[in-house]
C-alpha cells in the first residue's frame, strides 16, 4: 500500500468511528462523506432538533499535494493527534483551520 492510500485508509477509518457515536438529543445522525477521487473527507450532522434543521460540518479533511489538511474540526477531540496516533506523521499534517502565520509555531506542517 502506498503512502497516500494509507492516509486515505486512516482518515476514513477515523471518521467512520464517529458515525457510530449516537447523538445525545434530537433526531440527528452523523454521516461520513468520502470523495477519494478528489481526496475530500467530511463528517456532517444531519437531522432535526426542537423543530430546527441541523446540518453541520463537524470535520473536513483534504489531501493536498501529499499532505493531510485539517480544514475544520468542530469536535472536542484533537483530530490531528488521533491521525498521528494512527500513523500519519506530524510533518504531513497541515492545520488549515489555523491562520498561515500561526502554523510555523505548531508541531505540524506549515504547508
Secondary structure, DSSP 4 states (H G I P E B T S, - for coil): --HHHHHHHHHHHHHHHHHTSPPSSSEEEEEEEEETTTTEEEEEEEEEETTEEEEEEEEEEEEETTEEEEEEE-SSS-HHHHHHHHT--GGGEE-TTS-HHHHTTSSSB--
